[in-house]
Amino acid sequence: MNTYNHLGILLRNRVNKNQFIDRLLADAFSLSLTGLSFSDMKGVVFSDTSISYFIEKEYRYQTVCVASEENRQLRTFSAGERRKEFLRYCIAQKPDYILLDNPFNHLDQISKDEFIALFEEIAESVLIIQVVNNAEDILHFIRWKVQVQDNSFNFAAITKSCPEPRQKRIAVLPEPYQPFNLQTDMLVEFAGVCVSYEERAIVQDITWAIRRKDFWQLIGPNGSGKSTLLSLITGDNPKAYGQKLYLFGQKKGSGESVWDIKKRIGYFHCAMTELFSRNHSLEQMILSGFFDSIGLYDIPTDRQRKIAGQWLDAVGMSDLRHTPFNALTIGLQRVALIVRAIIKHPPLLILDEPLEGLDDENVMLITQLINAITTKTEITTIYVSHRRDSRISPSSVYELTPSESGSRGRVIFSG
């Protein structure tokens, strides 16, 4: 296909990815890997970190850097569409090499196939270095593959053996700190909800009922409006006002505050790791879930500390209790943020792409945790993921299908 030694690197979640990539691009070991010196080449990095940088830059300076043809800021796109726009931008820079950090995260299967075809095309003239957390994501035409297991950054052959999870079985979950006394079993109800932005229809006539102890999976292609529906539920989207949307038995806009809603919801999404900028410990960050804050600013009770310790035991992270959250690897940060979302046993738990960016070990841990939550607690769960995992079995599935007049929804399975 080409004369390049394209490289696939499998990173375990215990590896400090940002430090590894910095050293790689600083020529710490690029010559031994590729036979080329990156310092003599023009390169681009396709990653969530790069996307976050441009989102912040566009917001701060009120400009458009990436999606110039559409004249839209990156933050206005869904996660999947945002990645498409940023990849187009990266290729337009005509780089000598491109480093792809988990390029298929947040993508539906059609979009993933489009990315693969594009990578095949540019591989003729651009060196590709692909960093992934799952070996199955390595591009099929990459023949040179290595594995990095820890922060020694030593390279080894990729083995097929799956590492043991931190906890073989999550048998017992900690008790709730205090119960939520709800007056209704209907937690969320959409009754003909429509959302448009600047005359562009996003969703149309959404009717969806979510009841106590339901386990829903929300699916749909990139740009179909999944993030929009979630933001209507969490209270972060003003488009919810004036709609026939009912949260915990109360019509949206009838006097409740955003914090009234948030205290009944546990929420996880991958980008949350970017929000924790202060030097809180892992324990403090998990405790902040009791207070719905980004970091710990309240004094927790002894019982709350005890419950946090029980959760750390359950996921095998007790030894990291006092480790600064920002010093943890990205994979461990995501495990911890999911625990933070669960710790108060919220009536409603929203898990937005919880398996993205996790290696086999942590995927096993999180799937065990999700199954324990849905079978051993009263928590209602909405699970969003493009990846299929046979270990997770939602009781119901709601699908969004795009159309010119906005995506429409339907229940395609209900247990």
C-alpha angles and dihedrals in degrees: 000000000000145000094254123108095224109200133217117195121191111204123195114221092248089068118095095239098190092051091046093051091046091053092045093053091042088064094250089142107349095111092057092047105042106009087238134101112230090203088070093050137072110238144175131204119221106199144123088256092056091047091050090051092055093044090055092044093050092047094046096049097030092233140124115241106160115024095045095150091059092035090223130131116243093243090065092064127081116255093262096043089047090058091050092053093047093050090053088051092050094051091046088062087069095226127190089222137012125203111210114202109196091324095184098057113124093011128127118224095264092051091046090054090050091052092049091051090050092049090050089054098048092042087080091069108011129067110235123208110183122194116192141163095213120055092214089067094063109114112259095235094055108102100173108075130167138173131224114198105176145003093284082082090216115159122232138168116275111254126202094225114110116226119243114259119248090247118029093207133003098218102162129033121203116260120256116270089228131348123251109233104212121184095208141046091213104087100171131014127179112192110185096325118181128186129188134171119206091340091311110123114226104173130004132203097343113189115179133146122201118191137189114293093009117144107207130181114205112207138174139124124284112291095019094120105263092133090047092056091048092050090052089055098045093050095243095115121073089201086081091075116095091019129115091253121138123194120191090342096310127104112244110257097024096118107296121128126229088250091054087060098040095053088063095048133072111202134189131178129158096246091063090088087072092060098063102080100148124085099257120154122244090255093050092049092052091046089055087071088076089060101036089235132136095244130352116295099148129071108251122219122246089253092052090052090049092052091048089053091051091053091049088052091049093056096038097247102115091114089060095052096117097034113118108257092228090055092061121096116260091253094054091045090057093049089051093048091053089053088049090055092051103039097093092046092237118205087236126036121190117195111187110193095330094172097052114117095010126127124226093272095054094039087058091049095048095045088052089049094049091049091049091051094049095046104034104038141051091242119130111219134204110191123192120192141140091201119087115223119179090207092068117068115183115200091221138022128207117194130199117207119192123231137164090263094049134284117303125207136219139173106246096176134016123177 
